Amino acid sequence: MNKVNHNTLVYVVEDSLSSGALYCRQLEKAGFTTKHFIDGYSALAAIQQHMPAVIVQDVKLPDISGLDVLQFVKKLSSAAQVVIITSDSSIDIAVEAMRLGGFDFIEKPFTAERLVASVINANKQNKEDQVTTNHKTEKLLLSKENVVGESLAMQTVFRLLHSASRSKASVFVTGESGTGKEVCAQTLHNSGARSQGPFIAINCAAIPAELFESEFFGHVKGAFSGALTERKGAIEVANGGTLFLDEICEMALSLQAKLLRFLQTGTFCKVGSNELQQSDVRIICATNRNPSAEVGEGRFREDLYYRLNVIPVKLPPLRERGNDVLLLAKHILQKKSVENGKAFQQFSPEVEQFFLNYDWPGNIRELQNTIENIVVMHDEAVVSMSMLPSNVVKHQYDTLKNTPANQTSQNPPNPVHSHRDIVPLWIVEKNTILSAIASCDGNIPLAAAYLGVSASTIYRKMKAW
């Protein structure tokens, strides 16, 4: 265990005299200076006089709630990091404490190693906040280059990421496929106290169930057929850093129980071994499913869900982010042009409008693939409509064709019996154009050639529709 500066002050707020004394001895052995308080008001008075680096805070006190102490601390400048200690009966309160700004929470009974590791990490985060505030802000802005956005929805996401980066709280990222969940997790890791530690990502859907426990916890030599050497698992490799569990709802229930136990104790055993090992990791998980619905259907443990869902982050689909699509498109175009040695500088107005109107079912991943296809296949200064991949154009055509208004307009007109049966000229023209596009398998430039007009004329009319 690394020693720390003996001037680093830690307040222990614990109403049990014996437990508080034990925590202080364990922390002092690691190099901290401690003070023990048995009630909330005494702690508040001391905090007003002198702010410590870290507060180890029990949530249940005889006079006031530990949450009151936490909220008081977080309102002050140069606030301490707060590590919450709790019993099983108060786990919901501990989760709420994390949402209010707590750095970490550990459940009783816990080992000295678990307590000391948490306080060391909290102190590390606190020093980074005090000494490198400007650098951290710059780092967060730099990391946002991969999570570009100015929409209100994304500004909310950025605020959540900034707050979450200052703690060890578990983060549950939800969103459709391709919305950038792993990039979000990487941003959290890069902008927090664990940025110098490892970032390990596991796709829970890509690992066979029979191999998952070995991948996760590791195994010893001879643990099973084919285990010729000892192997470290993701939990051990990620020690001191972040473990990202993508598609967490795909994890088998039996493995969910073992993950929950690790989160509760910070200990694990390799497959084929009874030796307990410690690992200090921050868990970030993600899914494109509705996790609460998975809990309701019995496919995901409720206790694990609430343990992981301390800070929920919902990434909006690209179609709900307004002009963000253009910001992202320009960012990706610049990046891919440099990578491929191409001269692209911008998109034509027609392409920009097409991007704004398109629903992007694959979200950012589809946008990136579309632009990469354009950059690889062409080499101009401006991206024009004719460069768009045919599958993207066809999807947009199918979407327009299947809208209720278009389905009605494509029915053969009845014989005219009155002025009410007259079909407006623009609808006739629209049906003709859509029919030509369909006959050309979605190839708009080809359809335009058969109709005797330019492709830009069709795009302009589609925009008007």
C-alpha positions in Angstrom: 0.0 0.0 0.0 1.4 3.4 -1.0 2.1 5.8 1.9 0.6 9.3 1.8 1.5 12.7 3.3 1.0 12.6 7.0 -0.6 16.1 6.8 -3.5 14.6 4.8 -6.4 15.0 7.2 -9.3 12.5 7.1 -12.5 13.0 9.3 -14.2 9.8 10.3 -17.9 10.3 11.2 -19.1 7.1 12.8 -21.4 6.9 15.9 -19.8 3.6 17.0 -16.7 4.4 19.2 -15.1 1.0 18.5 -15.7 1.1 14.7 -14.6 4.7 14.4 -11.4 4.0 16.3 -10.7 0.9 14.1 -11.2 3.0 10.9 -8.8 5.7 12.2 -6.1 3.1 13.1 -6.3 1.6 9.7 -6.1 4.9 8.0 -3.3 6.2 10.2 -1.3 3.0 9.5 -1.6 3.9 5.8 -0.2 7.4 6.5 -3.2 9.6 7.1 -4.0 11.9 10.0 -7.5 11.3 11.3 -10.1 12.8 13.6 -13.1 10.8 14.8 -16.6 12.3 15.4 -19.5 10.3 16.8 -22.3 12.7 15.7 -23.1 14.9 12.7 -23.2 18.3 14.5 -19.7 17.8 15.9 -18.5 17.0 12.4 -20.2 20.0 10.9 -18.6 22.3 13.5 -15.2 20.9 12.7 -15.7 21.2 8.9 -16.6 24.9 9.3 -13.3 25.4 11.1 -11.1 23.3 8.8 -12.0 21.3 5.7 -10.3 17.9 5.6 -9.1 16.2 2.4 -11.5 13.3 2.8 -14.5 12.5 5.0 -15.4 8.9 5.8 -19.1 9.3 6.5 -21.6 6.8 8.0 -25.1 7.5 6.7 -26.9 6.7 10.0 -26.0 9.0 12.8 -27.8 9.6 16.1 -28.6 13.3 15.5 -28.8 14.1 11.8 -28.5 12.1 8.6 -25.2 11.5 6.9 -26.8 13.0 3.8 -27.2 16.3 5.6 -23.5 16.3 6.3 -22.7 15.4 2.7 -25.0 18.2 1.3 -23.4 20.8 3.7 -19.9 19.8 2.5 -20.8 19.9 -1.2 -22.1 23.5 -0.9 -18.7 24.8 0.4 -15.8 25.8 -1.7 -12.8 23.4 -1.8 -15.1 20.7 -0.6 -13.7 17.4 0.6 -14.4 14.1 -1.1 -16.9 12.0 0.9 -16.7 8.2 1.2 -20.0 6.7 2.4 -20.0 3.7 4.7 -23.3 1.9 5.1 -25.0 -1.3 6.2 -27.0 -3.5 4.0 -30.2 -2.0 5.3 -29.3 1.5 4.2 -28.0 0.7 0.7 -30.7 2.8 -1.0 -29.6 5.8 1.1 -26.0 5.2 0.1 -27.0 5.2 -3.6 -28.8 8.5 -3.1 -25.7 9.8 -1.4 -23.7 9.0 -4.5 -26.1 10.9 -6.6 -25.7 13.9 -4.2 -21.9 14.0 -4.9 -20.4 11.2 -2.7 -17.2 9.8 -4.1 -17.6 6.1 -3.2 -19.6 3.9 -0.9 -18.6 0.7 0.9 -20.7 -1.7 2.8 -20.1 -3.1 6.3 -18.3 -5.3 7.0 -15.3 -4.3 4.9 -11.6 -4.9 5.0 -8.9 -2.4 5.9 -7.6 -2.6 2.3 -11.0 -1.7 0.9 -11.3 1.4 3.2 -7.7 2.6 2.6 -7.9 2.1 -1.2 -11.2 4.2 -1.3 -9.7 7.0 0.8 -6.5 7.1 -1.3 -8.5 7.3 -4.5 -10.7 10.0 -3.0 -7.7 12.0 -1.9 -6.1 11.6 -5.3 -9.3 13.0 -6.9 -9.4 15.9 -4.4 -5.8 16.9 -5.1 -6.5 16.8 -8.9 -9.5 19.0 -8.4 -7.5 21.6 -6.4 -4.2 21.6 -8.3 -5.2 20.9 -11.9 -8.7 22.4 -12.3 -7.9 24.2 -15.5 -6.2 21.1 -16.9 -9.2 19.0 -16.0 -11.5 21.3 -17.8 -9.3 21.3 -20.8 -9.2 17.5 -20.8 -13.0 17.3 -20.5 -13.3 19.7 -23.5 -10.8 17.7 -25.5 -12.6 14.4 -24.7 -15.9 16.1 -25.8 -14.5 16.2 -29.3 -15.6 12.6 -29.6 -19.0 13.4 -28.0 -19.7 16.5 -30.1 -23.0 18.3 -29.5 -24.6 21.6 -28.7 -28.2 20.4 -28.4 -30.0 20.7 -25.0 -30.1 17.0 -24.7 -26.3 16.7 -25.1 -25.6 19.6 -22.8 -27.4 17.6 -20.1 -25.2 14.6 -20.9 -22.1 16.7 -20.6 -23.1 18.0 -17.2 -23.8 14.5 -16.0 -20.4 13.3 -17.3 -18.6 16.2 -15.7 -20.3 15.5 -12.3 -19.8 11.8 -12.6 -16.1 12.1 -13.4 -15.5 13.5 -9.9 -16.6 10.3 -8.1 -16.2 6.6 -8.3 -20.0 6.0 -8.5 -21.2 3.4 -11.0 -22.6 4.9 -14.2 -25.3 3.2 -16.3 -25.3 4.4 -19.9 -28.4 3.7 -22.0 -29.2 4.5 -25.6 -29.8 3.1 -29.0 -27.1 1.2 -30.9 -24.5 3.5 -32.3 -25.2 6.5 -30.0 -21.7 6.5 -28.6 -22.0 4.6 -25.3 -18.4 3.4 -25.2 -17.1 6.8 -26.2 -19.1 8.2 -23.3 -17.5 5.6 -20.9 -14.0 6.5 -22.3 -14.7 10.2 -21.7 -15.6 9.5 -18.1 -12.4 7.6 -17.6 -10.2 10.2 -19.2 -11.6 13.1 -17.3 -11.5 11.5 -13.8 -8.9 10.6 -11.2 -8.4 7.1 -12.8 -7.3 8.5 -16.2 -3.7 7.1 -15.6 -5.1 3.7 -14.9 -6.3 1.1 -17.4 -9.6 1.3 -19.3 -10.9 -2.2 -19.9 -14.0 -2.8 -22.1 -15.9 -6.1 -22.2 -18.8 -6.8 -24.6 -21.0 -9.1 -22.5 -22.9 -10.2 -25.6 -19.7 -11.3 -27.4 -18.3 -13.8 -24.8 -19.8 -17.3 -24.6 -21.4 -17.9 -21.2 -19.1 -20.8 -20.3 -16.1 -18.6 -20.8 -17.4 -15.4 -19.3 -16.4 -16.1 -15.7 -12.8 -16.9 -16.7 -12.7 -13.7 -18.9 -14.1 -11.7 -16.0 -12.3 -13.1 -12.9 -9.4 -15.0 -14.5 -8.4 -18.6 -13.9 -5.5 -20.6 -12.4 -3.6 -23.2 -14.2 -5.5 -26.5 -14.6 -8.9 -24.9 -13.6 -10.5 -26.6 -16.6 -9.5 -28.4 -19.8 -7.3 -26.1 -21.8 -6.3 -23.9 -18.9 -2.5 -24.5 -19.4 -1.4 -21.3 -17.7 -2.7 -18.9 -15.1 -4.6 -16.0 -16.6 -5.6 -12.6 -15.2 -9.3 -11.6 -15.7 -10.7 -8.2 -16.6 -11.4 -7.3 -12.9 -7.7 -7.8 -12.0 -6.3 -6.1 -15.1 -8.6 -3.1 -14.6 -7.4 -2.6 -11.0 -7.0 1.1 -10.3 -8.9 2.0 -13.4 -12.2 1.6 -15.1 -14.1 -1.5 -16.3 -16.7 -0.9 -19.0 -19.3 -3.6 -19.4 -21.1 -3.1 -22.7 -24.4 -4.9 -23.3 -24.7 -5.7 -19.6 -28.3 -7.0 -20.0 -26.9 -9.9 -22.0 -25.1 -11.3 -18.9 -26.4 -14.6 -17.5 -28.2 -14.4 -14.2 -25.6 -16.7 -12.5 -22.8 -14.3 -13.5 -24.9 -11.3 -12.4 -24.9 -12.7 -8.8 -21.1 -13.0 -8.9 -20.7 -9.5 -10.2 -23.0 -8.2 -7.4 -20.9 -9.9 -4.8 -17.7 -8.3 -6.2 -19.3 -4.9 -6.2 -20.4 -5.4 -2.5 -17.0 -6.7 -1.2 -14.4 -5.6 -3.7 -13.1 -9.2 -3.6 -13.1 -12.1 -6.1 -11.7 -15.5 -6.7 -10.2 -16.8 -9.9 -11.8 -19.8 -11.5 -10.3 -22.9 -9.8 -9.0 -21.0 -6.8 -10.4 -20.2 -3.3 -7.9 -17.4 -2.7 -9.6 -14.0 -2.2 -8.1 -11.2 -4.2 -8.8 -7.4 -4.0 -9.4 -5.1 -7.0 -10.4 -1.5 -7.0 -12.3 -0.7 -10.2 -14.9 1.8 -11.3 -17.8 0.1 -13.1 -19.4 1.8 -16.1 -22.0 -0.3 -17.9 -24.2 0.2 -21.0 -27.1 -1.4 -22.8 -29.3 -0.6 -25.8 -32.2 -2.3 -24.0 -34.6 -0.9 -21.4 -32.9 -2.1 -18.2 -36.0 -1.6 -16.0 -38.1 -3.7 -18.4 -35.4 -6.4 -18.3 -35.7 -6.3 -14.5 -39.5 -6.6 -14.8 -39.2 -9.6 -17.1 -36.8 -11.3 -14.6 -33.8 -11.3 -17.0 -31.8 -8.8 -14.9 -31.3 -8.8 -11.1 -33.1 -5.9 -9.4 -30.5 -5.6 -6.7 -27.7 -5.5 -9.3 -29.6 -2.9 -11.4 -29.9 -0.5 -8.4 -26.3 -1.1 -7.5 -25.2 -0.1 -11.0 -27.7 2.6 -11.8 -26.3 5.1 -9.3 -25.8 7.7 -12.1 -28.0 7.0 -15.1 -26.9 8.6 -18.4 -29.3 8.4 -21.4 -27.7 9.2 -24.7 -30.3 10.6 -27.2 -30.6 9.2 -30.7 -29.1 11.3 -33.5 -32.5 12.1 -35.0 -33.4 14.0 -31.7 -30.3 16.1 -31.6 -31.1 18.7 -34.3 -28.1 20.5 -35.8 -25.7 18.2 -33.8 -25.7 15.9 -36.9 -24.0 18.6 -38.9 -21.4 19.3 -36.2 -20.6 15.6 -36.0 -20.6 15.2 -39.8 -18.1 18.1 -40.2 -15.9 16.7 -37.4 -15.9 13.2 -38.9 -15.3 14.6 -42.4 -12.2 16.5 -41.3 -10.9 13.5 -39.4 -11.4 11.0 -42.2 -10.1 13.3 -44.8 -6.8 13.7 -42.9 -6.6 10.0 -42.3 -7.1 9.2 -45.9 -5.1 12.1 -47.4 -8.2 13.6 -49.1 -9.1 17.2 -49.8 -12.7 17.3 -48.5 -13.6 20.6 -46.8 -17.4 20.7 -46.5 -20.8 19.4 -47.5 -23.0 20.9 -50.2 -26.2 22.6 -48.9 -28.3 19.8 -50.3 -26.3 17.2 -48.4 -26.6 19.1 -45.2 -30.3 19.3 -45.6 -30.4 15.6 -46.4 -28.5 14.8 -43.2 -30.9 16.9 -41.2 -34.0 15.2 -42.7 -32.6 11.6 -42.5 -33.6 9.6 -39.4 -30.2 7.9 -38.9 -31.4 4.5 -37.6 -27.7 3.5 -36.9 -27.1 6.9 -35.2 -23.4 8.1 -35.0 -22.0 4.8 -36.2 -24.1 5.0 -39.4 -23.1 8.7 -39.9 -19.4 7.8 -39.5 -19.7 4.8 -41.9 -21.5 7.0 -44.5 -18.9 9.7 -44.4 -16.0 7.2 -44.4 -17.5 5.6 -47.5 -17.7 9.0 -49.2 -14.1 9.9 -48.3 -12.7 6.6 -49.5 -14.7 6.4 -52.8 -14.3 10.1 -53.8 -11.8 13.0 -53.7 -13.3 16.4 -54.0 -13.4 19.6 -51.9 -17.2 19.4 -51.4 -19.4 16.4 -50.7 -22.3 16.4 -53.2 -25.5 14.4 -53.2 -24.3 12.0 -55.9 -21.6 10.8 -53.5 -24.1 9.5 -50.9 -24.1 5.7 -50.6 -27.1 4.1 -52.4 -28.3 2.3 -49.3 -28.7 5.6 -47.4 -30.6 7.2 -50.3 -32.8 4.1 -50.6 -33.6 4.1 -46.9 -34.7 7.8 -47.1 -36.8 7.0 -50.2 -38.5 4.0 -48.4 -39.2 6.2 -45.4 -40.8 8.9 -47.5 -42.8 6.3 -49.5 -44.1 4.6 -46.4 -45.4 7.7 -44.6 -49.2 7.8 -44.4 -49.5 10.8 -46.6 -47.5 9.2 -49.4 -49.3 5.9 -49.1 -52.5 7.7 -49.7 -51.2 9.7 -52.5 -49.9 6.7 -54.4 -53.3 5.0 -54.7 -54.7 5.3 -58.3 -56.9 8.3 -58.5 -60.6 7.7 -58.9 -62.4 9.0 -61.9 -63.2 12.7 -61.4 -66.7 13.3 -60.3 -66.3 16.6 -58.5 -63.7 19.2 -57.6 -63.0 17.2 -54.4 -61.5 14.4 -56.4 -59.0 16.6 -58.2 -55.4 15.6 -57.3 -53.1 18.6 -56.7 -50.4 19.0 -59.4 -47.6 18.7 -56.8 -48.9 15.4 -55.7 -49.0 14.1 -59.2 -45.5 15.3 -59.8 -44.4 13.7 -56.5 -45.9 10.4 -57.4 -44.2 10.4 -60.8 -40.8 11.2 -59.2 -41.2 8.5 -56.5 -42.3 6.0 -59.1 -39.2 6.8 -61.2 -36.9 6.5 -58.2 -38.5 3.1 -57.3 -38.0 1.9 -60.9 -34.3 2.8 -60.6 -33.9 0.9 -57.3 -33.4 4.2 -55.4 -30.8 5.7 -57.7 -31.9 9.3 -57.8 -29.4 10.5 -60.4 -30.4 7.7 -62.7 -34.1 8.5 -62.2 -33.4 12.2 -62.9 -31.8 11.2 -66.2 -34.9 9.3 -67.2 -37.2 12.1 -66.2 -35.1 14.7 -68.1 -34.2 16.8 -65.0 -31.1 17.3 -62.9 -30.6 15.3 -59.7 -30.5 18.5 -57.7 -34.0 19.4 -59.0 -35.3 16.1 -57.4 -33.5 16.7 -54.2 -34.9 20.2 -54.0 -38.4 18.9 -54.5 -37.9 16.2 -51.9 -36.8 18.8 -49.5 -40.0 20.8 -50.2 -42.1 17.7 -49.5 
